[in-house]
Amino acid sequence: MKSLIILLIISLFFLFVNLTINSYDIMHPSVIYCMIVFIHVVICIFAQARFAINIHIPTILVFLTSDFIFTFASIIGICKKKEAAEKEELKEIPISNALFIILAVMQIIVIVLFYQYLKRIAIMFGSSTSLTEMINLYNNVTKFWYVTIPFEESMVFRILNPFCHAATFVALYVFVNNLVAVRKFNPLPLINVLLWSLQVVLNGSRSPLGRMFMAAVFLFYILNRKYRPDQFSNRRFIKKALRWIMVFAVLMILVVNFIRIPNQNTRIGDYIFNYTGANIVNLDNYLMRNHFLLIGQSRPSFGAATFFQAYGWLAKYHIFNVKDYSDLARFSFSNGIEIGNVYTTFANFIYDFGYIGVLPLFSILAFFYSGMYKRSQDTKVSGKINIYILIYAYLFFDLCMLLFSNNFYNAIANMEFVKYFLMTVFIIICLRFLERFKFKNYI
């Protein structure tokens, strides 16, 4: 318990420091990170007796280092010249409803094609073709069984899917902007979001739903602060955000019960702990089990665990093949109770490069988020789709999930993000081209 109290004091101290130096901006990335660490430590304290939690010095030093890095990135950011925030002119982004309808048609095509793909897989494995069982089968095949599927999705799907992915985030941006700026509620972009969510559920995924939700939270926050800085209240926003989070959590539970075969023996408290405090416990157990050095030992491939997604893409096209020996997919136990297989982002860094790897790798992501957030604050948005805000909104989920797994590097060193970025730029350029005929100020 003493080690948890020490970690609690450290996290609370850095949370207060970052709130202070960032003028109580609750959405600054350093504040978000320190707040999440603090919440997870609190959960560990409440669960200490049941899971026999004992955190060791190396784990405490890792979190202390990460807190220092994010705080330093904040200080560098506030040292740069910053002008007082000005209220921007309230402007609608004038997108024709026809474009949202065309996107919806594309999304329906994608859903139908992927459903047919799921059915082919189910028939190949001799499984039931009920929707829930097909989703479970696809999830197991792609995440746990490592079975090669001898056929791919159709070419139409592979072209439309990344386009619809990026276009849905653009639609969300337009919806939030117009709602905040001119109080215009257009249901069509929400229909696009719901269709995209349906396709995500067919994949058996939950993280993309969280990504979309967190992007919406950030967009509401940043656009409200830009359009109405004199009326904005952190307290009111927190109250609204908590209500949104509660509703989203209920929806996620319903989704999980639909796409997974539920385990009736799982306690709700254990379930919550597995997705929060367990990551700190798993990291500590992992570090103690492997006895890592300050400077890591030689590995078969550079950064195989940290840049797993990039290596996976290279292997898919037979460019370079590497095996990951990090054992970071292993399910762990504490006090004889299974607590999942999430180890925080630090486990990957330390496996690849030793404890020293935390310094450069975490510094890169801390300065990236701090810099992108400042750019999002400083850039003009009136009546425009701002690429900096849109990219930050997309990656905001990965900031919130740093204590879950290696989300940041899995996201950016991933062809899915490359496609998203290129498609987003393509969409904005197309809208800019349409400006000559009817529309204005898309960029």
Phi, psi and omega in degrees: 000325182300320181295323177292322178296319178298314180294325177296315180297318179298312182293322178293321179298312182289330175297315179295317180298314183288326173298319183292310184288342178255023175055040177058035173280102188290345182256006174297138186303324179293323178292316178302312182298310182296325179294318180294318177300315180301314181297318181293323178293319177302317179297321177298321179296317179294329183264005188302315184293314184294321185256007178050055187278131174217110183269138184259167187302316180304320179294318178298319180293325177298313180290325176298318178297316181295323177296317178299316183297312181294323178295318178296319177298323177295317181296318177300320181294318182282343177285340177287151182300128182226120178276157179298140181296133178251144178289125181272156179294134180286118182222140174277147170267109189277089178258132178294139177300335179299325180292321177294324179292318177299318178298318179299319178298315178299318181295321177296321177299315179299316180298314180297315180296320180289325176299317178297323178295316177300320182294320178298319179295317180299318180294320180299321181270002181067029183266170176294151178258020171290146189301313181299316181290326176294319178296316177299318180297313181298320179298315181293318182297317186275337186249332188236325186274338181054044179265135178280122177276123188285003178219156182251170172297161181295158180299322179300317178298315184293337176275314185285326187301307179295328177295313180296325178301306181293318183296329179293320177293324175296317179298319177298316179301313181297317180300311182294316180303311184290327177291318180286317187286312187232014179056036180262118179260111178248114184290341185298314176299327178293324175298319176300317179296318181294320177295318177298319180296322178298318179294325177296317179298322177298332176284349184076019184261154174238328183302316179300328176294319176296323179298315179295317180297313182292328175298318179296317178300313181295318181297317177299320182293305187291323181285325174296319179292327181283318185278328184224061182297329181284340181256351187286138179228123177302320183297314180296320180295319180299317179299314179295316182298321179296321177296317178300317182296319179296316178297316180296321180298318178297316179297321180295322178297319178296319179296315180299318179294335179278318187264354177236150172278112189293147175263111186291344183272354183280125176281146183297324178296318178295321180298315179296316181297322181299333182257007179227266187297336183301330182297322178293318179296316179298319178300313181299314179298321181295317180293319181290326182289328187255347176052059181291154179263171178299313176251124188295157177282168181294135179245158181303327180218146182295120175060039185298325180278318182293317183252041184303318182295321179295317178295325178297320178292319178297321180291325180301324181257019174057032177274316180204131183244131180219143176260140180263117181256017189285343180062028182272003175259000184288134176283136186250165180228147175222123184058033178079008182247132179293132181234028172086190183227042175250133191234012185071168180290336186290331182300320179294316180300313186288323177299315185285321192230004185080181183300329180297336181296338179297323184299300182289319185290319178285329177296319179301311183288326179293315180288328176298308182295319179296317180292316179294324180293318179296321178296322178296324179288322189275335185283151179278144183232351189307114177067022184229154168267109185269120185294325180294315180294321182293319179291318179296318179301320180296321184267359180298323178302320182292328173297315181292341185252017180298330179276359178268303179200192184280055189296318186298306182287330173295330182281310187279330178267052189216135181296335178297320178289321178300314178297318179301313181297312182295319179293323178296315178298317179300316181296316180295321178296319178298319179293325176295322179295319178294341177304326182296336183264315186214320191268169184225153163050057178274342183242000000 
